[in-house]
Amino acid sequence: MPRSLGFDCVWETRTASSPPARFGYARSRDMLSWQDVNAVAVPLENACNVWAPDWHLLNEREALALGGGVMVVFSAIVASPCPPNFGPGARGHRMRPYSMTTADFRTFSAPRLLFDPGESAIDTTLFHAPSSAVGMQPGALYAVYKSEQNECARWRWDAGGELRANRSCTLALRLARAPSALGPFAPAPLGHTPFWTDSLSRQCVEGPTVLRVRQQWVVIFDGYRRDCPLFVKAPTCQRLPGLTLTAQTPACAYQSAQGFGALRSDNLQDWQDVSDEVRLPSHHKHGTALRLRREALCSICAEVHANQSASGLLWRTAGVLELCSGQRCGQQRSRRKGAGLALPRTKSRWRPSARGSRGRGG
């Protein structure tokens, strides 16, 4: 099956003559040559933007009910007039996740609100729990998204309790759940979490992508800022993954680190921050992680080494060649072994990534 690459086209302001909000896609069989580049207009009245398009394969029952086997998910502000930007200047306008379905990537259903968490939400990515799941809702559809409340009265975060209590400043990942893509979504039940009872992650992270690795779920995220202070009340200040301890009185003070981190769970309720175990190419920004067989990765590496095309330049810029170093592609390995890969996103208005680029955060 060809891979699809998504990108968004953002209009900072909209006038009567502006083109409609839209997303784009392209297809490839080798992830080097891309064809069928198309822009898809989103018929959502007064949509100011289409952010972070991502696609999700539906099961047979969902596809029959929704009229297509692929669901495209994105976030949008619907307002008139549009806010001057999509950060804190949005002045209370909320991003909400919408979806469209397609059977052929040529015709799409009308957009519908996927869910409304009661807060600004971006960077939604979907995944199904296995039908044989134990201790969780079998076959349920989960949504990891970034809570994008960024009109921060105080630029600080205090660990403990609900992050939702600080409604003006969240910028952390949350988890929602529905019986299927038909909904309805609600906050997923959580057990142990690193910092807040209603959130998966630390503050100032975005762009989640989910992998299933050795019967565990791994959520990889992008820590996009290093100026987000976290305070933890504890008798002894501990080292925390992805954070730098800066003071020990009157509370343990930490500064966020820029770069990738990760969360891990074996039941989708209890989550552990394992950011210290993440190794990604240094030039990456967030996109969608894929698992490739070693042979597939090495084939891409060989092609990039051999040609100077624009596709090759993209892979070089993303730092993917770092995955080819050492003995990884020096000799034949077992076909059962694979390599993780997260494709890049640039900060320009046209932002490529695998499956979908992710929205800009606060």
BALOBA-1460 file (C-alpha; in Angstrom, 3 decimals):
// residues 362
<rec num="1" residu="m" x="0.000" y="0.000" z="0.000"/>
<rec num="2" residu="p" x="1.428" y="3.431" z="-0.917"/>
<rec num="3" residu="r" x="2.364" y="5.680" z="1.958"/>
<rec num="4" residu="s" x="0.597" y="9.035" z="2.133"/>
<rec num="5" residu="l" x="2.236" y="12.233" z="3.256"/>
<rec num="6" residu="g" x="0.149" y="15.089" z="4.603"/>
<rec num="7" residu="f" x="0.836" y="18.774" z="4.966"/>
<rec num="8" residu="d" x="-1.225" y="21.772" z="5.960"/>
<rec num="9" residu="c" x="-1.661" y="25.176" z="4.380"/>
<rec num="10" residu="v" x="-2.208" y="27.903" z="6.955"/>
<rec num="11" residu="w" x="-3.798" y="31.269" z="6.295"/>
<rec num="12" residu="e" x="-2.799" y="33.733" z="9.007"/>
<rec num="13" residu="t" x="-5.703" y="35.975" z="8.006"/>
<rec num="14" residu="r" x="-8.774" y="35.283" z="5.892"/>
<rec num="15" residu="t" x="-10.640" y="37.671" z="3.636"/>
<rec num="16" residu="a" x="-13.621" y="37.220" z="1.351"/>
<rec num="17" residu="s" x="-11.241" y="36.448" z="-1.511"/>
<rec num="18" residu="s" x="-9.025" y="34.014" z="0.395"/>
<rec num="19" residu="p" x="-8.977" y="30.374" z="-0.757"/>
<rec num="20" residu="p" x="-10.781" y="27.979" z="1.584"/>
<rec num="21" residu="a" x="-8.893" y="26.272" z="4.396"/>
<rec num="22" residu="r" x="-7.278" y="23.143" z="3.033"/>
<rec num="23" residu="f" x="-4.806" y="20.339" z="3.588"/>
<rec num="24" residu="g" x="-2.646" y="18.512" z="1.087"/>
<rec num="25" residu="y" x="-1.439" y="14.981" z="0.509"/>
<rec num="26" residu="a" x="0.946" y="13.018" z="-1.691"/>
<rec num="27" residu="r" x="1.636" y="9.318" z="-2.216"/>
<rec num="28" residu="s" x="4.732" y="7.158" z="-2.485"/>
<rec num="29" residu="r" x="5.624" y="3.466" z="-2.726"/>
<rec num="30" residu="d" x="9.255" y="3.907" z="-1.683"/>
<rec num="31" residu="m" x="9.086" y="7.055" z="0.515"/>
<rec num="32" residu="l" x="11.569" y="8.709" z="-1.845"/>
<rec num="33" residu="s" x="9.499" y="9.614" z="-4.900"/>
<rec num="34" residu="w" x="6.171" y="11.310" z="-4.235"/>
<rec num="35" residu="q" x="3.288" y="11.647" z="-6.687"/>
<rec num="36" residu="d" x="-0.354" y="12.729" z="-6.764"/>
<rec num="37" residu="v" x="0.244" y="15.954" z="-4.851"/>
<rec num="38" residu="n" x="-3.184" y="17.402" z="-4.175"/>
<rec num="39" residu="a" x="-4.780" y="20.096" z="-2.071"/>
<rec num="40" residu="v" x="-8.144" y="19.301" z="-0.505"/>
<rec num="41" residu="a" x="-10.452" y="22.198" z="0.279"/>
<rec num="42" residu="v" x="-12.230" y="21.762" z="3.614"/>
<rec num="43" residu="p" x="-15.870" y="22.878" z="3.294"/>
<rec num="44" residu="l" x="-16.091" y="24.142" z="6.869"/>
<rec num="45" residu="e" x="-17.731" y="27.545" z="6.991"/>
<rec num="46" residu="n" x="-15.542" y="30.249" z="8.566"/>
<rec num="47" residu="a" x="-12.647" y="27.850" z="9.104"/>
<rec num="48" residu="c" x="-9.551" y="29.976" z="9.656"/>
<rec num="49" residu="n" x="-7.038" y="27.151" z="9.374"/>
<rec num="50" residu="v" x="-6.512" y="23.426" z="9.019"/>
<rec num="51" residu="w" x="-3.810" y="22.220" z="11.366"/>
<rec num="52" residu="a" x="-1.950" y="18.952" z="11.792"/>
<rec num="53" residu="p" x="-3.756" y="16.658" z="9.324"/>
<rec num="54" residu="d" x="-3.340" y="13.019" z="10.272"/>
<rec num="55" residu="w" x="-5.007" y="9.937" z="8.835"/>
<rec num="56" residu="h" x="-6.310" y="6.829" z="10.499"/>
<rec num="57" residu="l" x="-7.453" y="3.510" z="9.017"/>
<rec num="58" residu="l" x="-10.975" y="2.611" z="10.091"/>
<rec num="59" residu="n" x="-12.205" y="-0.893" z="10.766"/>
<rec num="60" residu="e" x="-14.858" y="-2.439" z="8.554"/>
<rec num="61" residu="r" x="-17.816" y="-1.415" z="10.707"/>
<rec num="62" residu="e" x="-16.593" y="2.171" z="11.036"/>
<rec num="63" residu="a" x="-15.848" y="2.442" z="7.314"/>
<rec num="64" residu="l" x="-19.340" y="1.228" z="6.424"/>
<rec num="65" residu="a" x="-20.976" y="3.704" z="8.797"/>
<rec num="66" residu="l" x="-18.833" y="6.691" z="7.823"/>
<rec num="67" residu="g" x="-18.572" y="6.077" z="4.085"/>
<rec num="68" residu="g" x="-14.848" y="5.511" z="3.724"/>
<rec num="69" residu="g" x="-11.987" y="3.477" z="5.089"/>
<rec num="70" residu="v" x="-9.688" y="6.384" z="5.924"/>
<rec num="71" residu="m" x="-10.401" y="9.163" z="8.407"/>
<rec num="72" residu="v" x="-8.466" y="12.422" z="8.100"/>
<rec num="73" residu="v" x="-8.275" y="14.306" z="11.398"/>
<rec num="74" residu="f" x="-7.276" y="17.952" z="11.769"/>
<rec num="75" residu="s" x="-7.802" y="20.910" z="14.089"/>
<rec num="76" residu="a" x="-9.398" y="24.201" z="13.123"/>
<rec num="77" residu="i" x="-10.542" y="27.510" z="14.530"/>
<rec num="78" residu="v" x="-13.969" y="28.467" z="13.231"/>
<rec num="79" residu="a" x="-14.491" y="32.200" z="13.669"/>
<rec num="80" residu="s" x="-15.356" y="35.379" z="11.836"/>
<rec num="81" residu="p" x="-13.235" y="37.378" z="11.741"/>
<rec num="82" residu="c" x="-10.241" y="35.103" z="12.208"/>
<rec num="83" residu="p" x="-7.871" y="35.801" z="15.105"/>
<rec num="84" residu="p" x="-4.597" y="37.524" z="14.118"/>
<rec num="85" residu="n" x="-2.575" y="34.405" z="14.926"/>
<rec num="86" residu="f" x="-3.094" y="30.960" z="16.382"/>
<rec num="87" residu="g" x="-1.046" y="31.322" z="19.559"/>
<rec num="88" residu="p" x="-1.988" y="33.304" z="22.662"/>
<rec num="89" residu="g" x="-3.337" y="36.022" z="20.353"/>
<rec num="90" residu="a" x="-6.242" y="33.763" z="19.408"/>
<rec num="91" residu="r" x="-8.042" y="35.492" z="22.292"/>
<rec num="92" residu="g" x="-10.186" y="32.636" z="23.472"/>
<rec num="93" residu="h" x="-10.948" y="31.097" z="20.075"/>
<rec num="94" residu="r" x="-10.626" y="27.349" z="20.546"/>
<rec num="95" residu="m" x="-9.016" y="24.834" z="18.223"/>
<rec num="96" residu="r" x="-11.207" y="21.774" z="17.910"/>
<rec num="97" residu="p" x="-10.570" y="18.426" z="16.179"/>
<rec num="98" residu="y" x="-12.611" y="17.674" z="13.055"/>
<rec num="99" residu="s" x="-12.660" y="14.670" z="10.740"/>
<rec num="100" residu="m" x="-13.423" y="13.812" z="7.114"/>
<rec num="101" residu="t" x="-13.547" y="10.322" z="5.604"/>
<rec num="102" residu="t" x="-12.578" y="9.038" z="2.179"/>
<rec num="103" residu="a" x="-12.488" y="5.777" z="0.288"/>
<rec num="104" residu="d" x="-10.128" y="6.900" z="-2.494"/>
<rec num="105" residu="f" x="-8.452" y="10.196" z="-1.462"/>
<rec num="106" residu="r" x="-10.394" y="11.888" z="-4.261"/>
<rec num="107" residu="t" x="-13.774" y="12.489" z="-2.705"/>
<rec num="108" residu="f" x="-14.223" y="13.313" z="0.978"/>
<rec num="109" residu="s" x="-17.169" y="13.492" z="3.326"/>
<rec num="110" residu="a" x="-18.240" y="16.768" z="4.847"/>
<rec num="111" residu="p" x="-16.197" y="17.679" z="7.926"/>
<rec num="112" residu="r" x="-17.698" y="16.822" z="11.287"/>
<rec num="113" residu="l" x="-16.635" y="17.656" z="14.810"/>
<rec num="114" residu="l" x="-14.743" y="14.625" z="16.092"/>
<rec num="115" residu="f" x="-15.006" y="15.629" z="19.752"/>
<rec num="116" residu="d" x="-15.040" y="18.738" z="21.912"/>
<rec num="117" residu="p" x="-12.965" y="18.405" z="25.088"/>
<rec num="118" residu="g" x="-14.047" y="21.820" z="26.350"/>
<rec num="119" residu="e" x="-10.596" y="23.296" z="25.717"/>
<rec num="120" residu="s" x="-8.425" y="24.134" z="22.751"/>
<rec num="121" residu="a" x="-7.085" y="20.869" z="21.290"/>
<rec num="122" residu="i" x="-4.518" y="20.284" z="18.546"/>
<rec num="123" residu="d" x="-2.242" y="17.527" z="17.221"/>
<rec num="124" residu="t" x="-4.790" y="14.727" z="17.590"/>
<rec num="125" residu="t" x="-3.614" y="11.247" z="16.653"/>
<rec num="126" residu="l" x="-5.828" y="8.142" z="16.813"/>
<rec num="127" residu="f" x="-5.168" y="4.464" z="17.509"/>
<rec num="128" residu="h" x="-7.263" y="1.390" z="18.268"/>
<rec num="129" residu="a" x="-6.818" y="-0.825" z="21.295"/>
<rec num="130" residu="p" x="-6.558" y="-4.497" z="20.269"/>
<rec num="131" residu="s" x="-9.838" y="-6.431" z="20.295"/>
<rec num="132" residu="s" x="-8.150" y="-8.913" z="22.643"/>
<rec num="133" residu="a" x="-7.031" y="-6.191" z="25.083"/>
<rec num="134" residu="v" x="-7.086" y="-7.203" z="28.736"/>
<rec num="135" residu="g" x="-7.896" y="-4.644" z="31.427"/>
<rec num="136" residu="m" x="-9.049" y="-2.003" z="28.944"/>
<rec num="137" residu="q" x="-11.948" y="-1.438" z="26.580"/>
<rec num="138" residu="p" x="-11.397" y="-3.948" z="23.716"/>
<rec num="139" residu="g" x="-11.379" y="-2.361" z="20.267"/>
<rec num="140" residu="a" x="-11.842" y="1.159" z="21.643"/>
<rec num="141" residu="l" x="-10.520" y="4.140" z="19.709"/>
<rec num="142" residu="y" x="-8.091" y="6.322" z="21.635"/>
<rec num="143" residu="a" x="-7.102" y="9.909" z="20.848"/>
<rec num="144" residu="v" x="-3.919" y="11.528" z="22.137"/>
<rec num="145" residu="y" x="-4.047" y="15.288" z="21.753"/>
<rec num="146" residu="k" x="-2.352" y="18.406" z="23.015"/>
<rec num="147" residu="s" x="-4.339" y="20.648" z="25.349"/>
<rec num="148" residu="e" x="-3.539" y="24.031" z="23.810"/>
<rec num="149" residu="q" x="-4.662" y="26.431" z="26.536"/>
<rec num="150" residu="n" x="-1.926" y="29.046" z="26.139"/>
<rec num="151" residu="e" x="-3.241" y="32.345" z="27.469"/>
<rec num="152" residu="c" x="-1.038" y="31.929" z="30.518"/>
<rec num="153" residu="a" x="-1.708" y="34.259" z="33.433"/>
<rec num="154" residu="r" x="1.392" y="32.796" z="35.133"/>
<rec num="155" residu="w" x="4.185" y="31.165" z="33.181"/>
<rec num="156" residu="r" x="4.700" y="28.277" z="35.597"/>
<rec num="157" residu="w" x="3.337" y="24.807" z="36.225"/>
<rec num="158" residu="d" x="2.816" y="23.161" z="39.624"/>
<rec num="159" residu="a" x="2.788" y="19.357" z="39.696"/>
<rec num="160" residu="g" x="0.022" y="17.487" z="41.481"/>
<rec num="161" residu="g" x="-3.744" y="17.205" z="41.140"/>
<rec num="162" residu="e" x="-5.458" y="18.197" z="37.922"/>
<rec num="163" residu="l" x="-3.702" y="20.313" z="35.349"/>
<rec num="164" residu="r" x="-7.182" y="21.267" z="34.214"/>
<rec num="165" residu="a" x="-7.379" y="23.470" z="37.325"/>
<rec num="166" residu="n" x="-4.950" y="25.826" z="35.568"/>
<rec num="167" residu="r" x="-7.309" y="26.411" z="32.659"/>
<rec num="168" residu="s" x="-5.377" y="29.278" z="31.093"/>
<rec num="169" residu="c" x="-2.105" y="27.390" z="30.735"/>
<rec num="170" residu="t" x="-1.897" y="23.655" z="29.964"/>
<rec num="171" residu="l" x="0.255" y="22.747" z="26.907"/>
<rec num="172" residu="a" x="0.356" y="19.057" z="27.842"/>
<rec num="173" residu="l" x="-0.893" y="15.804" z="26.301"/>
<rec num="174" residu="r" x="-4.218" y="14.264" z="27.217"/>
<rec num="175" residu="l" x="-5.964" y="11.009" z="26.329"/>
<rec num="176" residu="a" x="-9.570" y="10.577" z="25.202"/>
<rec num="177" residu="r" x="-11.455" y="7.387" z="24.370"/>
<rec num="178" residu="a" x="-14.525" y="6.327" z="22.392"/>
<rec num="179" residu="p" x="-16.127" y="2.929" z="21.677"/>
<rec num="180" residu="s" x="-15.342" y="3.543" z="17.989"/>
<rec num="181" residu="a" x="-14.728" y="6.325" z="15.470"/>
<rec num="182" residu="l" x="-18.464" y="7.032" z="15.673"/>
<rec num="183" residu="g" x="-17.939" y="8.372" z="19.200"/>
<rec num="184" residu="p" x="-18.759" y="9.642" z="21.664"/>
<rec num="185" residu="f" x="-15.348" y="10.544" z="23.096"/>
<rec num="186" residu="a" x="-14.720" y="11.153" z="26.782"/>
<rec num="187" residu="p" x="-11.590" y="11.513" z="28.914"/>
<rec num="188" residu="a" x="-9.912" y="8.117" z="29.168"/>
<rec num="189" residu="p" x="-9.526" y="6.753" z="32.712"/>
<rec num="190" residu="l" x="-5.999" y="7.273" z="34.018"/>
<rec num="191" residu="g" x="-4.116" y="5.656" z="36.876"/>
<rec num="192" residu="h" x="-0.503" y="6.557" z="37.554"/>
<rec num="193" residu="t" x="0.739" y="9.530" z="35.513"/>
<rec num="194" residu="p" x="4.000" y="11.481" z="35.876"/>
<rec num="195" residu="f" x="2.703" y="14.903" z="36.952"/>
<rec num="196" residu="w" x="-1.078" y="15.442" z="36.764"/>
<rec num="197" residu="t" x="-4.035" y="13.133" z="37.234"/>
<rec num="198" residu="d" x="-5.747" y="14.298" z="34.033"/>
<rec num="199" residu="s" x="-2.730" y="14.522" z="31.695"/>
<rec num="200" residu="l" x="-0.179" y="12.112" z="30.281"/>
<rec num="201" residu="s" x="2.868" y="14.312" z="29.898"/>
<rec num="202" residu="r" x="4.894" y="17.146" z="31.300"/>
<rec num="203" residu="q" x="4.274" y="20.695" z="30.145"/>
<rec num="204" residu="c" x="5.249" y="22.294" z="26.819"/>
<rec num="205" residu="v" x="5.146" y="19.212" z="24.606"/>
<rec num="206" residu="e" x="3.231" y="18.575" z="21.389"/>
<rec num="207" residu="g" x="3.042" y="16.450" z="18.249"/>
<rec num="208" residu="p" x="2.310" y="13.023" z="19.809"/>
<rec num="209" residu="t" x="2.789" y="9.908" z="17.722"/>
<rec num="210" residu="v" x="2.032" y="6.380" z="18.933"/>
<rec num="211" residu="l" x="3.909" y="3.120" z="18.402"/>
<rec num="212" residu="r" x="3.126" y="-0.376" z="19.660"/>
<rec num="213" residu="v" x="6.428" y="-1.874" z="20.823"/>
<rec num="214" residu="r" x="6.728" y="-5.249" z="22.546"/>
<rec num="215" residu="q" x="3.127" y="-5.254" z="23.798"/>
<rec num="216" residu="q" x="3.444" y="-1.711" z="25.131"/>
<rec num="217" residu="w" x="2.268" y="1.623" z="23.825"/>
<rec num="218" residu="v" x="4.891" y="4.317" z="23.368"/>
<rec num="219" residu="v" x="3.834" y="7.925" z="22.841"/>
<rec num="220" residu="i" x="6.690" y="9.961" z="21.352"/>
<rec num="221" residu="f" x="6.367" y="13.725" z="21.746"/>
<rec num="222" residu="d" x="8.261" y="16.888" z="20.872"/>
<rec num="223" residu="g" x="9.437" y="19.053" z="23.771"/>
<rec num="224" residu="y" x="9.367" y="22.266" z="21.792"/>
<rec num="225" residu="r" x="10.355" y="24.800" z="24.482"/>
<rec num="226" residu="r" x="13.002" y="25.010" z="27.174"/>
<rec num="227" residu="d" x="11.530" y="27.934" z="29.150"/>
<rec num="228" residu="c" x="8.632" y="26.171" z="30.922"/>
<rec num="229" residu="p" x="9.271" y="25.979" z="34.698"/>
<rec num="230" residu="l" x="7.786" y="23.095" z="36.702"/>
<rec num="231" residu="f" x="7.575" y="23.073" z="40.507"/>
<rec num="232" residu="v" x="7.247" y="19.862" z="42.530"/>
<rec num="233" residu="k" x="6.641" y="19.748" z="46.279"/>
<rec num="234" residu="a" x="8.686" y="16.831" z="47.618"/>
<rec num="235" residu="p" x="10.930" y="16.178" z="50.633"/>
<rec num="236" residu="t" x="13.766" y="15.206" z="48.278"/>
<rec num="237" residu="c" x="14.297" y="16.519" z="44.777"/>
<rec num="238" residu="q" x="14.611" y="13.656" z="42.312"/>
<rec num="239" residu="r" x="16.055" y="13.572" z="38.827"/>
<rec num="240" residu="l" x="13.180" y="13.629" z="36.322"/>
<rec num="241" residu="p" x="13.414" y="12.520" z="32.664"/>
<rec num="242" residu="g" x="13.452" y="15.397" z="30.202"/>
<rec num="243" residu="l" x="13.778" y="18.051" z="32.923"/>
<rec num="244" residu="t" x="16.703" y="19.909" z="34.501"/>
<rec num="245" residu="l" x="16.717" y="20.579" z="38.251"/>
<rec num="246" residu="t" x="17.404" y="24.301" z="38.824"/>
<rec num="247" residu="a" x="16.524" y="24.854" z="42.513"/>
<rec num="248" residu="q" x="15.619" y="22.812" z="45.594"/>
<rec num="249" residu="t" x="13.933" y="25.365" z="47.870"/>
<rec num="250" residu="p" x="11.206" y="26.173" z="48.692"/>
<rec num="251" residu="a" x="10.104" y="23.550" z="46.133"/>
<rec num="252" residu="c" x="11.944" y="21.440" z="43.600"/>
<rec num="253" residu="a" x="12.185" y="23.606" z="40.489"/>
<rec num="254" residu="y" x="12.758" y="22.119" z="37.047"/>
<rec num="255" residu="q" x="13.261" y="23.594" z="33.609"/>
<rec num="256" residu="s" x="11.880" y="21.858" z="30.546"/>
<rec num="257" residu="a" x="14.315" y="20.440" z="28.001"/>
<rec num="258" residu="q" x="13.962" y="20.892" z="24.268"/>
<rec num="259" residu="g" x="13.898" y="17.755" z="22.137"/>
<rec num="260" residu="f" x="12.027" y="14.498" z="21.945"/>
<rec num="261" residu="g" x="10.653" y="12.561" z="24.870"/>
<rec num="262" residu="a" x="8.366" y="9.580" z="25.328"/>
<rec num="263" residu="l" x="5.749" y="7.977" z="27.554"/>
<rec num="264" residu="r" x="5.161" y="4.247" z="27.947"/>
<rec num="265" residu="s" x="2.196" y="2.181" z="29.101"/>
<rec num="266" residu="d" x="1.135" y="-1.445" z="28.995"/>
<rec num="267" residu="n" x="-2.529" y="-0.795" z="29.836"/>
<rec num="268" residu="l" x="-3.266" y="2.754" z="28.568"/>
<rec num="269" residu="q" x="-4.011" y="3.848" z="32.133"/>
<rec num="270" residu="d" x="-0.648" y="3.905" z="33.911"/>
<rec num="271" residu="w" x="2.032" y="5.973" z="32.180"/>
<rec num="272" residu="q" x="5.761" y="6.320" z="32.761"/>
<rec num="273" residu="d" x="7.968" y="9.065" z="31.332"/>
<rec num="274" residu="v" x="10.858" y="7.312" z="29.538"/>
<rec num="275" residu="s" x="12.312" y="10.348" z="27.784"/>
<rec num="276" residu="d" x="15.855" y="9.328" z="28.713"/>
<rec num="277" residu="e" x="15.434" y="6.226" z="26.534"/>
<rec num="278" residu="v" x="14.543" y="8.126" z="23.349"/>
<rec num="279" residu="r" x="17.149" y="8.489" z="20.602"/>
<rec num="280" residu="l" x="16.149" y="10.393" z="17.474"/>
<rec num="281" residu="p" x="18.107" y="12.197" z="14.772"/>
<rec num="282" residu="s" x="19.086" y="15.637" z="15.991"/>
<rec num="283" residu="h" x="17.386" y="17.618" z="13.213"/>
<rec num="284" residu="h" x="13.910" y="16.178" z="13.688"/>
<rec num="285" residu="k" x="10.738" y="18.044" z="14.408"/>
<rec num="286" residu="h" x="7.608" y="16.093" z="15.135"/>
<rec num="287" residu="g" x="5.746" y="14.031" z="12.612"/>
<rec num="288" residu="t" x="4.487" y="10.452" z="12.618"/>
<rec num="289" residu="a" x="6.627" y="7.509" z="13.694"/>
<rec num="290" residu="l" x="6.711" y="4.409" z="11.527"/>
<rec num="291" residu="r" x="8.183" y="0.963" z="12.095"/>
<rec num="292" residu="l" x="10.243" y="-0.167" z="9.113"/>
<rec num="293" residu="r" x="11.951" y="-3.480" z="8.501"/>
<rec num="294" residu="r" x="15.694" y="-3.096" z="8.542"/>
<rec num="295" residu="e" x="15.828" y="-3.881" z="4.815"/>
<rec num="296" residu="a" x="13.382" y="-1.038" z="4.062"/>
<rec num="297" residu="l" x="15.378" y="1.481" z="6.072"/>
<rec num="298" residu="c" x="18.654" y="0.410" z="4.483"/>
<rec num="299" residu="s" x="17.111" y="0.605" z="1.015"/>
<rec num="300" residu="i" x="16.115" y="4.209" z="1.701"/>
<rec num="301" residu="c" x="19.583" y="4.967" z="3.061"/>
<rec num="302" residu="a" x="21.246" y="3.509" z="-0.028"/>
<rec num="303" residu="e" x="19.058" y="5.548" z="-2.365"/>
<rec num="304" residu="v" x="19.690" y="8.751" z="-0.424"/>
<rec num="305" residu="h" x="23.438" y="8.147" z="-0.501"/>
<rec num="306" residu="a" x="23.284" y="7.545" z="-4.241"/>
<rec num="307" residu="n" x="21.201" y="10.486" z="-5.454"/>
<rec num="308" residu="q" x="21.062" y="14.216" z="-4.948"/>
<rec num="309" residu="s" x="17.339" y="14.668" z="-5.558"/>
<rec num="310" residu="a" x="15.059" y="16.864" z="-3.502"/>
<rec num="311" residu="s" x="13.757" y="13.754" z="-1.733"/>
<rec num="312" residu="g" x="17.296" y="12.787" z="-0.818"/>
<rec num="313" residu="l" x="17.931" y="16.266" z="0.532"/>
<rec num="314" residu="l" x="14.798" y="15.997" z="2.693"/>
<rec num="315" residu="w" x="16.048" y="12.774" z="4.261"/>
<rec num="316" residu="r" x="19.506" y="14.255" z="4.832"/>
<rec num="317" residu="t" x="18.090" y="17.401" z="6.421"/>
<rec num="318" residu="a" x="15.911" y="15.284" z="8.695"/>
<rec num="319" residu="g" x="18.952" y="13.454" z="10.000"/>
<rec num="320" residu="v" x="17.616" y="10.081" z="8.895"/>
<rec num="321" residu="l" x="21.052" y="9.064" z="7.646"/>
<rec num="322" residu="e" x="22.104" y="8.962" z="11.289"/>
<rec num="323" residu="l" x="19.979" y="5.822" z="11.542"/>
<rec num="324" residu="c" x="22.131" y="4.216" z="8.849"/>
<rec num="325" residu="s" x="25.385" y="4.601" z="10.724"/>
<rec num="326" residu="g" x="27.400" y="1.849" z="12.393"/>
<rec num="327" residu="q" x="26.560" y="-1.757" z="11.663"/>
<rec num="328" residu="r" x="22.823" y="-1.263" z="11.108"/>
<rec num="329" residu="c" x="23.041" y="-1.458" z="7.313"/>
<rec num="330" residu="g" x="26.470" y="-3.029" z="6.993"/>
<rec num="331" residu="q" x="25.257" y="-6.606" z="6.756"/>
<rec num="332" residu="q" x="22.109" y="-8.645" z="6.309"/>
<rec num="333" residu="r" x="20.016" y="-8.870" z="9.461"/>
<rec num="334" residu="s" x="16.980" y="-10.849" z="10.469"/>
<rec num="335" residu="r" x="13.825" y="-9.679" z="8.691"/>
<rec num="336" residu="r" x="12.047" y="-9.810" z="12.027"/>
<rec num="337" residu="k" x="13.975" y="-6.872" z="13.351"/>
<rec num="338" residu="g" x="12.792" y="-3.355" z="12.603"/>
<rec num="339" residu="a" x="13.806" y="0.236" z="13.070"/>
<rec num="340" residu="g" x="11.727" y="3.130" z="14.309"/>
<rec num="341" residu="l" x="11.475" y="6.209" z="12.123"/>
<rec num="342" residu="a" x="9.823" y="9.585" z="12.633"/>
<rec num="343" residu="l" x="9.561" y="11.777" z="9.571"/>
<rec num="344" residu="p" x="10.202" y="15.511" z="9.870"/>
<rec num="345" residu="r" x="8.130" y="18.615" z="9.921"/>
<rec num="346" residu="t" x="9.452" y="21.997" z="8.916"/>
<rec num="347" residu="k" x="8.311" y="25.307" z="10.371"/>
<rec num="348" residu="s" x="7.318" y="26.839" z="7.039"/>
<rec num="349" residu="r" x="3.717" y="27.228" z="5.941"/>
<rec num="350" residu="w" x="3.995" y="24.038" z="3.878"/>
<rec num="351" residu="r" x="5.023" y="21.512" z="6.467"/>
<rec num="352" residu="p" x="5.702" y="17.931" z="5.318"/>
<rec num="353" residu="s" x="5.613" y="14.845" z="7.483"/>
<rec num="354" residu="a" x="4.494" y="11.254" z="7.262"/>
<rec num="355" residu="r" x="0.705" y="10.968" z="7.490"/>
<rec num="356" residu="g" x="0.319" y="14.455" z="8.902"/>
<rec num="357" residu="s" x="2.214" y="17.496" z="10.054"/>
<rec num="358" residu="r" x="1.585" y="18.801" z="13.515"/>
<rec num="359" residu="g" x="0.341" y="22.189" z="14.599"/>
<rec num="360" residu="r" x="2.424" y="24.887" z="16.153"/>
<rec num="361" residu="g" x="2.122" y="25.222" z="19.875"/>
<rec num="362" residu="g" x="1.986" y="27.985" z="22.402"/>
